[in-house]
Amino acid sequence: MTAGPRMDVLATAGHVDHGKSALVRALTGMEPDRWAEERRRGLTIDLGFAWTELPSGRTVAVVDVPGHERFVGNMLAGVGPVPAVLLVVAADDGWSAQTAEHVAVLDALGVRHALLAVTKADLVDPAPVLADVRERLRATSLGDVPGVAVSAVTGQGLPELTGALEQLLAGLPAPDAAAPVRLWIDRAFTIKGAGTVVTGTLAGGRVLPGDRLLLGGREVTVRGVQSLGRPVERATATARVALNLRGVAVDELSRGDALLTPGAFRATAEVDVTLRGVPEGRLPEEPVVHVGSATVGARLRQLDGAAVRLRLAAPLPLRVGDRLLLRDPGARRVLGADVRDVAPPELRRRGAARQRAAELTAQGEGAAGAAADLARRRIVRAAEFAAMGWPVPAGAAVHGPWLLAAGLADELAGRIPDVVVRYRRLRPLEAGPPVEVVRRALELPDAELVAPLVRPPLELRDGRVVDGDAALPPAVAAAVERIRERLAADPFAAPEAPDLAGAGLGPRELAAAVRSGRLVRIAEAVYLAPGVEGAARERLAALPQPFTLSQARQAWGTSRRVAVPLMEWLDARGVTAKLPDASRRLR
């Protein structure tokens, strides 16, 4: 088993009976029509697949699409995921109804890489049709398309067509092998002894046996990978692949489902798009939306100009930058649309739709678009922003899993001091507002965002945002200072509860003094000055080790009321260790 072959994938397009399948057979030596009915009727109904190796060694896989108007949905499923197209027009018929419809589809999808094959060149002079079709194509996204006259019957022009294919494929943009996988399924079937198999065009990323992918919200495992009819160690974009799946039955699958890298895409049923030009006439209220091999109904709301909101009948894994095709079956009209937002805001106020359209028009693409979108959202989970299809814009701040718009962190940090001042004005004995209060005041989505926004002299202490320089109320500060003066002379002479109460220091005042760092609470009604731990250790260090509680009390020159809880406090802080005989030693 080896890695999958280097491969390019293209789709056919063109009117029924213009010889698409015959040309594919002549190029590849393979029969693309898979159904007996197709071969009996000489009519391609569903997608066909074939491949060949070109003289350069480059492998090309061909998705052969039906040309009949009744099967345009199947045609779209084949063309959607494919980067290049072989447009087929018969020399004896020329530009026809389905030629025009298929070209309109390609233009709406923004396809830029194509080759024209004028078939049946053995029957009539192909030059007039070749010139006419090329001229018509210049006004589309396809531009100046190279053309070759060919006959699948006599072989005329096949070497020239092969050479033109080589040039077309060499000019295709390189696929992103590191991209997340989004494989639009175009076939699903069961193989005896293997189980469920799906096929599709891998446009980005790579797939290996053992990979876990998401399918409609559930996880499935890739048991095996095949490409061009043989097992491979891995398949790398661009490639036609067949994946043997564990964890899903074939009757749970259908064309248009997608296999996804977990966490890399956001399923959405509401999306804002901009049309490729504002079409003439009324927009369809209920277009059919095509993307990849998927087809889903939708309701359309025109925001303003080319900006449109789509409400999909079923969620799809879409990203910003995706190209959708909107088909109006009644008018046989197709429109191209670029996805601009897969998590759009609600439109509640009067004029919101027009304002939203202006935002989408000014949003831009790439890094500029990402910065504009993040500025509107202000704060978003970084993984969710990436799943929308956006890169991290320059200047954005990353705090844990959160992404903040450029400059927003400084703005929010600048608002916190006012929140602290207003809170302490209402509650002067509290050191500062709890983190949750600050979160609500700043309208943050998560309390974990508060910590990185707290800047000196503010600090986070015991679940509150406190000002290290903030003073206690004057009367409380004066009473605490008198206690601290007494403790400075005798560090272990904790004042009695009546003395504290007489000084105006009740439970709330004492708690505020502790929060502010002015006093240290050793136990109920036992308060000492900061630095008592060092002073206690210093005196204990002068004792023989180990020592008793009585020896410690004498060294500190205090009562059992203070010595017992102080020793337990030191034990808890790891300053001293209690031995089995109840004596202690310094650690």
Secondary structure, 3 states (H helix, E strand, C coil): CECCCCEEEEEEECCCCCCHHHHHHHHHCCCCCCCHHHHHHCCCCCCEEEEEECCCCCEEEEEECCCCHHHHHHHHHHHCCCCEEEEEEECCCCCCHHHHHHHHHHHHHCCCCEEEEEECCCCCCCHHHHHHHHHHHCCCCCCCCCEEECCCCCCCCHHHHHHHHHHHHHCCCCCCCCCCCEEEEEEEEEECCCEEEEEEEECCCEECCCCEEEECCEEEEEEEEEECCEEECCEECCEEEEEEEECCCHHHCCCCCEEECCCCCEEEEEEEEEECCCCCCCCCCCCEEEECCEEEEEEEEEEECCEEEEEEEEEEEECCCCEEEEEECCCCEEEEEEEEECCCCCCCCCCHHHHHHHHHHHHCCHHHHHHHHHHHHCEEEHHHHHHCCCCCCCCCEEECCEEECCCHHHHHHHHHHHHHHHHHHHCCCCCCCEHHHHHHHHCCCCHHHCHHHCCCCEEEECCEEEECCCCCCHHHHHHHHHHHHHHHHCCCCCCCHHHHHHCCCCHHHHHHHHHCCCCEEEECCEEECCCHHHHHHHHHHCCCCCECHHHHHHHHCCCHHHHHHHHHHHHHCCCEEECCCCCEEEC
